[in-house]
Amino acid sequence: MRKNIFTLFLFIAVTSTLMAQNKVFTKSGIISFYSNTSLEKIEAVNKKVLAVIDAANNKIEFALLIKGFEFEKALMQEHFNENYLESDKYPKAVFKGSFVKTDAAPVIFTNNTTQTWEITGNLTMHGVTKLIKLAATIVVKNQVISAAGTFKVLLSDYNIKIPAVVANNINKEIKINITLPSLQEMK
C-alpha cells in the first residue's frame, strides 16, 4: 500500500513538472490594431495581454481588457470604448485556439528555433464568438521564447456598428497584430 501511494505521488510530481515545462505565459503581451483610410489613420495598442501557450496540447489562449487599448487621440479612445466596443458592457476579449500543422507535430521550445504555425480558434469580442485563423511564429533565441501573429476581423462579424457620418473614416476590416515577448515557464 505504501509503495502504491509513493508511486502515485511520484507520478503526480513528475507529470506536474513535465506539464509545467510545456506551458509558457506572459502578462505583458501586446495587441495592436490598425485601420487606414484616405481620411484618417486609426491605431491603438494594448500592452497588458495575458497569454498562455500549452505546448503539450498545442493550445493557446489570450485575454485582454478592452479599456487597455491606448490611442494617440483621447477622443478616439473615448469613442472606441463608449460607442464602438462598448467596453463597459463587453469589458474583455478572449481567444482560445489550437496550433495546426499538417504533420501534427507538437509545439517545441528548443533553443535557437523558429516555427511557423497556423492557429485556429474562437475569438470572443463585443459579445460575439467567431472562428478565426491566424499565422503565427514562435521563436526561441538565447533561451527566450517569443511569439507573434497577425489576423484580420470584419467589424460586422462582431456587431460593431459604425455611424454613417464616419463610415468612410474607418475600414470595415481591421488588421490585428499580437506579440508575446519573453514568455516564461509556468511553475
SERO-4910 file (N, C-alpha, C, O; in steps of 0.05 Angstrom, whole numbers):
BEGIN
 pado doro    nc1    nc2    nc3   cac1   cac2   cac3    cc1    cc2    cc3    oc1    oc2    oc3
  Met    A     16    -24      0      0      0      0     17     25      0     13     44    -16
  Arg    A     37     26     18     55     49     19     70     53     -8     73     76    -17
  Lys    A     78     31    -20     92     32    -46     74     44    -67     83     60    -83
  Asn    A     48     37    -67     29     47    -87     25     77    -82     23     92   -102
  Ile    A     23     86    -58     19    114    -52     44    130    -60     41    151    -72
  Phe    A     68    119    -54     92    132    -62     94    134    -93    101    155   -103
  Thr    A     87    112   -106     88    112   -136     68    133   -147     75    147   -166
  Leu    A     45    134   -136     25    153   -145     35    182   -140     32    199   -158
  Phe    A     46    187   -117     57    214   -111     79    221   -130     80    243   -140
  Leu    A     97    202   -135    119    207   -154    109    212   -182    119    231   -196
  Phe    A     89    197   -191     77    201   -217     65    229   -220     69    242   -240
  Ile    A     50    237   -199     38    264   -200     59    286   -200     57    305   -215
  Ala    A     80    283   -184    102    303   -183    116    305   -210    121    327   -220
  Val    A    122    282   -222    136    282   -248    118    293   -270    127    309   -286
  Thr    A     93    285   -270     74    294   -290     71    325   -288     71    339   -308
  Ser    A     68    335   -264     65    363   -260     89    379   -269     86    400   -282
  Thr    A    113    368   -264    137    381   -273    139    382   -303    146    402   -314
  Leu    A    133    359   -316    134    358   -345    113    377   -357    119    391   -377
  Met    A     90    378   -346     69    395   -356     77    425   -353     72    441   -371
  Ala    A     89    432   -331     97    459   -326    117    468   -347    117    491   -356
  Gln    A    135    450   -354    156    457   -374    144    461   -402    156    474   -419
  Asn    A    120    451   -406    107    454   -432     88    477   -434     75    481   -454
  Lys    A     85    492   -412     68    516   -412     84    541   -407    100    542   -388
  Val    A     79    560   -424     92    586   -420     71    608   -421     49    604   -432
  Phe    A     77    631   -408     57    652   -406     70    679   -406     95    681   -403
  Thr    A     54    699   -410     62    727   -406     39    743   -397     16    737   -403
  Lys    A     44    763   -381     24    783   -373     28    809   -388     13    828   -384
  Ser    A     48    809   -405     55    834   -419     55    830   -450     71    842   -464
  Gly    A     36    814   -459     33    811   -488     23    838   -499     12    854   -485
  Ile    A     26    841   -525     18    865   -538     -1    859   -562      6    842   -579
  Ile    A    -24    872   -562    -42    870   -585    -46    899   -595    -52    917   -580
  Ser    A    -42    902   -621    -47    928   -633    -65    924   -657    -65    902   -669
  Phe    A    -79    945   -665    -94    943   -689    -90    969   -705    -83    990   -694
  Tyr    A    -97    966   -730    -91    988   -749   -113    989   -770   -121    968   -781
  Ser    A   -122   1013   -776   -141   1017   -797   -132   1043   -811   -128   1064   -798
  Asn    A   -131   1041   -837   -122   1065   -852   -141   1070   -875   -147   1053   -891
  Thr    A   -151   1095   -876   -167   1104   -898   -155   1129   -909   -135   1139   -897
  Ser    A   -165   1139   -930   -154   1164   -942   -158   1187   -923   -144   1207   -925
  Leu    A   -178   1186   -905   -184   1208   -887   -170   1207   -860   -163   1227   -849
  Glu    A   -165   1182   -850   -155   1180   -823   -141   1154   -818   -148   1133   -829
  Lys    A   -121   1155   -801   -106   1132   -792   -116   1126   -763   -115   1144   -746
  Ile    A   -124   1102   -758   -133   1094   -731   -115   1071   -722   -114   1050   -735
  Glu    A   -102   1075   -700    -86   1053   -688    -86   1055   -658    -88   1077   -646
  Ala    A    -84   1032   -646    -84   1031   -617    -68   1007   -608    -63    988   -624
  Val    A    -58   1007   -583    -42    985   -573    -51    979   -544    -57    997   -528
  Asn    A    -51    954   -537    -56    944   -510    -32    928   -502    -26    907   -514
  Lys    A    -18    936   -481      7    923   -472      3    906   -447     22    899   -433
  Lys    A    -22    899   -442    -28    883   -417    -44    858   -424    -64    852   -412
  Val    A    -35    844   -445    -48    820   -454    -37    796   -439    -13    792   -438
  Leu    A    -55    780   -428    -48    755   -414    -50    733   -435    -70    730   -448
  Ala    A    -28    717   -438    -28    696   -457    -15    671   -445      4    673   -430
  Val    A    -25    648   -453    -13    622   -445    -11    604   -469    -30    602   -485
  Ile    A     12    592   -473     16    571   -493     21    545   -479     39    543   -463
  Asp    A      4    525   -485      7    498   -474     18    481   -497      3    471   -513
  Ala    A     44    477   -497     57    463   -519     50    433   -519     48    421   -541
  Ala    A     45    422   -496     39    393   -495     12    387   -509      9    365   -521
  Asn    A     -6    406   -509    -32    402   -522    -36    420   -546    -58    421   -557
  Asn    A    -15    434   -555    -17    452   -578    -39    472   -575    -54    477   -595
  Lys    A    -42    484   -552    -64    503   -546    -52    531   -540    -29    533   -531
  Ile    A    -68    551   -546    -60    579   -539    -85    593   -530   -107    589   -542
  Glu    A    -83    610   -511   -105    627   -502    -93    655   -496    -71    657   -486
  Phe    A   -109    675   -502   -102    702   -493   -127    717   -486   -148    712   -497
  Ala    A   -123    736   -468   -146    753   -459   -135    781   -453   -112    785   -445
  Leu    A   -153    800   -457   -146    828   -452   -170    844   -445   -193    837   -453
  Leu    A   -166    866   -430   -187    885   -425   -188    905   -447   -168    916   -455
  Ile    A   -212    910   -458   -216    928   -480   -206    956   -472   -195    970   -489
  Lys    A   -212    965   -448   -203    991   -439   -173    994   -438   -163   1017   -434
  Gly    A   -158    973   -441   -129    974   -441   -117    985   -467    -93    990   -468
  Phe    A   -134    988   -488   -123    999   -513   -118   1029   -509   -135   1044   -499
  Glu    A    -95   1038   -518    -87   1066   -517    -85   1077   -545    -73   1064   -563
  Phe    A    -97   1100   -549    -97   1114   -575    -80   1139   -574    -76   1150   -552
  Glu    A    -72   1148   -597    -57   1174   -598    -76   1197   -590    -67   1216   -577
  Lys    A   -101   1195   -599   -120   1217   -593   -140   1207   -572   -153   1186   -575
  Ala    A   -143   1223   -551   -161   1216   -529   -190   1213   -538   -204   1195   -528
  Leu    A   -198   1230   -556   -226   1228   -565   -231   1202   -580   -253   1190   -577
  Met    A   -212   1193   -595   -214   1167   -609   -217   1145   -589   -234   1127   -592
  Gln    A   -201   1146   -568   -202   1125   -547   -230   1125   -533   -241   1104   -528
  Glu    A   -240   1149   -528   -267   1151   -516   -288   1140   -534   -305   1124   -525
  His    A   -288   1147   -559   -308   1136   -578   -306   1106   -581   -326   1092   -583
  Phe    A   -281   1096   -582   -276   1068   -584   -289   1053   -561   -303   1033   -565
  Asn    A   -285   1062   -536   -296   1049   -513   -325   1053   -509   -340   1034   -502
  Glu    A   -335   1076   -514   -364   1082   -509   -382   1074   -532   -403   1062   -528
  Asn    A   -374   1080   -557   -392   1076   -580   -388   1051   -596   -408   1039   -605
  Tyr    A   -363   1043   -599   -358   1020   -617   -356    994   -602   -371    975   -608
  Leu    A   -337    991   -584   -333    966   -570   -350    964   -544   -351    943   -532
  Glu    A   -362    986   -536   -379    986   -512   -366    971   -489   -377    952   -478
  Ser    A   -342    980   -481   -326    966   -463   -337    963   -434   -328    946   -419
  Asp    A   -356    980   -427   -369    976   -401   -388    951   -402   -390    937   -382
  Lys    A   -400    947   -425   -418    924   -428   -402    899   -436   -409    877   -427
  Tyr    A   -381    902   -452   -365    879   -461   -336    885   -454   -321    894   -471
  Pro    A   -328    881   -429   -302    891   -419   -277    876   -429   -255    887   -428
  Lys    A   -280    852   -440   -256    838   -448   -259    823   -475   -282    819   -484
  Ala    A   -237    816   -486   -236    799   -510   -220    774   -502   -200    776   -488
  Val    A   -228    751   -512   -214    726   -506   -211    709   -531   -230    708   -548
  Phe    A   -188    697   -534   -183    679   -556   -174    652   -545   -157    651   -527
  Lys    A   -186    630   -555   -178    603   -547   -175    587   -572   -194    583   -588
  Gly    A   -150    578   -577   -145    565   -602   -125    542   -600   -114    536   -579
  Ser    A   -119    531   -623   -100    508   -626    -81    513   -649    -88    525   -669
  Phe    A    -56    504   -644    -36    505   -665    -42    482   -684    -47    459   -676
  Val    A    -41    487   -710    -48    467   -730    -23    464   -748    -12    483   -758
  Lys    A    -15    439   -752      7    433   -770      0    407   -784    -11    388   -772
  Thr    A      6    405   -809     -2    381   -825     10    355   -814     -3    334   -816
  Asp    A     34    356   -803     46    332   -792     39    327   -763     49    308   -750
  Ala    A     21    344   -752     12    342   -724     34    343   -704     32    332   -682
  Ala    A     57    355   -711     79    357   -693     72    376   -670     57    395   -674
  Pro    A     82    371   -646     76    389   -624     92    415   -626    113    416   -639
  Val    A     83    435   -612     99    459   -608    123    452   -591    120    438   -571
  Ile    A    147    460   -599    170    454   -583    185    480   -576    184    500   -591
  Phe    A    197    480   -553    212    503   -544    242    498   -543    255    502   -523
  Thr    A    252    488   -566    281    482   -568    295    508   -574    286    524   -591
  Asn    A    318    512   -561    333    537   -565    342    541   -594    348    522   -608
  Asn    A    342    566   -602    351    574   -629    334    561   -651    345    550   -671
  Thr    A    308    562   -648    290    551   -668    269    572   -675    262    590   -659
  Thr    A    258    570   -699    236    587   -708    216    568   -720    222    552   -738
  Gln    A    191    570   -711    169    553   -721    147    570   -731    140    590   -719
  Thr    A    136    563   -754    113    577   -765     88    559   -762     89    535   -769
  Trp    A     67    571   -753     42    556   -747     18    570   -759     18    594   -762
  Glu    A     -2    554   -764    -29    565   -768    -44    559   -742    -42    537   -731
  Ile    A    -58    579   -733    -74    576   -708   -103    580   -715   -110    600   -728
  Thr    A   -120    562   -706   -149    566   -709   -161    566   -681   -152    552   -663
  Gly    A   -182    583   -678   -195    583   -652   -217    604   -652   -223    616   -672
  Asn    A   -229    606   -629   -252    625   -625   -243    650   -612   -231    650   -591
  Leu    A   -250    672   -625   -246    699   -614   -273    709   -605   -291    712   -620
  Thr    A   -274    716   -579   -298    728   -568   -293    757   -562   -275    764   -547
  Met    A   -309    774   -575   -306    802   -572   -333    815   -577   -348    807   -594
  His    A   -339    836   -562   -364    850   -565   -389    832   -563   -409    836   -577
  Gly    A   -386    811   -546   -409    793   -542   -413    772   -564   -433    758   -564
  Val    A   -394    770   -583   -397    752   -606   -372    734   -606   -350    743   -601
  Thr    A   -376    708   -612   -354    689   -615   -354    680   -644   -374    670   -655
  Lys    A   -330    682   -656   -326    674   -684   -300    658   -686   -281    663   -672
  Leu    A   -301    639   -704   -277    623   -711   -259    640   -728   -268    652   -748
  Ile    A   -233    642   -721   -214    656   -737   -189    639   -741   -185    619   -727
  Lys    A   -174    647   -761   -148    634   -767   -127    655   -768   -132    677   -777
  Leu    A   -104    649   -758    -82    668   -759    -56    653   -764    -53    630   -756
  Ala    A    -37    667   -776    -10    657   -779      7    666   -756      4    689   -748
  Ala    A     23    648   -745     39    656   -722     67    644   -724     71    623   -737
  Thr    A     85    657   -711    113    648   -710    122    646   -681    117    665   -665
  Ile    A    134    624   -673    146    622   -647    176    621   -650    187    605   -666
  Val    A    190    638   -636    219    640   -638    231    634   -610    222    645   -590
  Val    A    251    617   -609    266    612   -585    295    620   -591    308    607   -607
  Lys    A    304    641   -578    331    651   -583    344    658   -557    333    673   -541
  Asn    A    367    647   -552    382    651   -527    364    645   -503    364    660   -483
  Gln    A    350    623   -504    333    613   -483    308    631   -478    294    626   -458
  Val    A    302    650   -495    279    667   -492    258    659   -513    264    658   -537
  Ile    A    234    654   -504    212    646   -522    195    670   -528    186    685   -509
  Ser    A    189    675   -553    171    696   -561    153    686   -584    160    666   -597
  Ala    A    130    699   -587    112    691   -608     99    716   -620     96    736   -607
  Ala    A     91    714   -645     78    737   -658     59    726   -680     64    705   -691
  Gly    A     37    741   -685     18    733   -705      2    756   -714      1    778   -702
  Thr    A    -12    752   -737    -29    773   -749    -54    760   -759    -54    738   -769
  Phe    A    -76    775   -756   -102    766   -767   -119    790   -773   -113    813   -764
  Lys    A   -141    786   -787   -159    808   -793   -187    800   -784   -195    777   -784
  Val    A   -202    821   -776   -230    816   -769   -248    837   -783   -240    859   -788
  Leu    A   -271    828   -791   -291    846   -801   -307    857   -778   -317    841   -761
  Leu    A   -310    883   -777   -326    895   -755   -354    884   -754   -366    880   -733
  Ser    A   -366    879   -778   -394    870   -779   -396    842   -767   -418    835   -757
  Asp    A   -375    825   -767   -376    799   -755   -380    800   -725   -390    781   -713
  Tyr    A   -372    822   -713   -374    826   -684   -395    847   -676   -394    858   -654
  Asn    A   -413    852   -694   -435    871   -690   -425    898   -680   -438    911   -664
  Ile    A   -403    907   -691   -392    933   -685   -403    952   -706   -396    951   -729
  Lys    A   -420    970   -697   -434    989   -714   -418   1014   -718   -407   1026   -698
  Ile    A   -416   1023   -742   -402   1048   -749   -422   1068   -759   -436   1063   -779
  Pro    A   -425   1091   -745   -445   1111   -754   -439   1120   -783   -415   1122   -791
  Ala    A   -460   1125   -798   -457   1133   -826   -439   1158   -829   -425   1160   -849
  Val    A   -440   1176   -810   -425   1201   -812   -395   1197   -813   -380   1213   -824
  Val    A   -385   1175   -801   -357   1169   -800   -350   1143   -815   -327   1134   -813
  Ala    A   -369   1132   -829   -365   1106   -842   -341   1106   -861   -327   1086   -864
  Asn    A   -336   1128   -874   -314   1130   -893   -287   1134   -880   -266   1132   -893
  Asn    A   -287   1139   -854   -262   1143   -839   -251   1117   -826   -229   1116   -816
  Ile    A   -267   1096   -827   -259   1071   -814   -262   1047   -833   -283   1044   -846
  Asn    A   -241   1032   -836   -242   1007   -852   -262    988   -840   -265    986   -816
  Lys    A   -274    973   -857   -293    952   -848   -278    927   -837   -288    911   -822
  Glu    A   -252    925   -846   -235    903   -838   -211    914   -823   -198    933   -833
  Ile    A   -205    903   -800   -184    914   -783   -162    893   -781   -167    869   -776
  Lys    A   -137    902   -785   -114    884   -782   -105    885   -752   -102    906   -741
  Ile    A   -102    861   -741    -94    859   -713    -67    844   -711    -64    823   -723
  Asn    A    -49    855   -696    -23    843   -691    -21    835   -662    -29    850   -644
  Ile    A    -10    811   -657     -5    802   -630     24    795   -627     36    781   -644
  Thr    A     36    805   -605     64    799   -599     66    790   -570     56    803   -552
  Leu    A     78    767   -566     81    756   -539    111    753   -534    124    733   -539
  Pro    A    123    775   -523    152    774   -518    159    761   -491    143    761   -472
  Ser    A    181    749   -490    192    738   -465    172    720   -450    167    725   -427
  Leu    A    162    700   -464    144    681   -450    160    666   -428    183    658   -433
  Gln    A    147    663   -405    161    650   -383    148    623   -377    124    619   -381
  Glu    A    164    605   -366    154    579   -359    135    581   -335    140    595   -316
  Met    A    112    567   -337     93    566   -315    103    546   -295    112    524   -301
  Lys    A    102    554   -269    111    536   -248     88    530   -229     92    515   -210
***
